[in-house]
């Protein structure tokens, strides 16, 4: 699909979207889902791939094997092992304040530790 999408209720994406997604509820991007554009939502669970900026007012969950190339602005962030995130993250603790925490270019992958 090409073009911007606006939704008032929860939505799930299992295909490709070339455009921006604006949702006033929760977005679930399935493992085969691809968004090439910005994602704006209240909450989101990302299993697939996003190339663009993500702005989530409340909770963003980056699930195992997801792939994110872009900047994040979130209220809360949960990153599972093997989730890939390349960009900057701004965590907004209170929408009424300018207090933010920035983390540059992070990618979480599990590390094998061998004991001798």
Secondary structure as the mmCIF struct_conf table of DSSP 4:
data_model
#
loop_
_struct_conf.conf_type_id
_struct_conf.id
_struct_conf.beg_label_comp_id
_struct_conf.beg_label_asym_id
_struct_conf.beg_label_seq_id
_struct_conf.end_label_comp_id
_struct_conf.end_label_asym_id
_struct_conf.end_label_seq_id
STRN STRN1 UNK A 2 UNK A 2
BEND BEND1 UNK A 3 UNK A 3
STRN STRN2 UNK A 5 UNK A 7
BEND BEND2 UNK A 8 UNK A 9
STRN STRN3 UNK A 11 UNK A 13
BEND BEND3 UNK A 15 UNK A 15
STRN STRN4 UNK A 16 UNK A 18
BEND BEND4 UNK A 19 UNK A 19
STRN STRN5 UNK A 21 UNK A 23
BEND BEND5 UNK A 24 UNK A 25
STRN STRN6 UNK A 26 UNK A 29
TURN_TY1_P TURN_TY1_P1 UNK A 31 UNK A 32
STRN STRN7 UNK A 34 UNK A 36
BEND BEND6 UNK A 37 UNK A 37
STRN STRN8 UNK A 39 UNK A 41
BEND BEND7 UNK A 42 UNK A 42
STRN STRN9 UNK A 43 UNK A 46
BEND BEND8 UNK A 48 UNK A 48
STRN STRN10 UNK A 49 UNK A 51
BEND BEND9 UNK A 52 UNK A 52
STRN STRN11 UNK A 54 UNK A 62
TURN_TY1_P TURN_TY1_P2 UNK A 64 UNK A 65
STRN STRN12 UNK A 67 UNK A 69
BEND BEND10 UNK A 70 UNK A 70
STRN STRN13 UNK A 72 UNK A 79
TURN_TY1_P TURN_TY1_P3 UNK A 81 UNK A 82
STRN STRN14 UNK A 84 UNK A 86
BEND BEND11 UNK A 87 UNK A 87
STRN STRN15 UNK A 88 UNK A 92
BEND BEND12 UNK A 93 UNK A 93
TURN_TY1_P TURN_TY1_P4 UNK A 95 UNK A 96
BEND BEND13 UNK A 97 UNK A 97
STRN STRN16 UNK A 100 UNK A 104
BEND BEND14 UNK A 105 UNK A 105
#
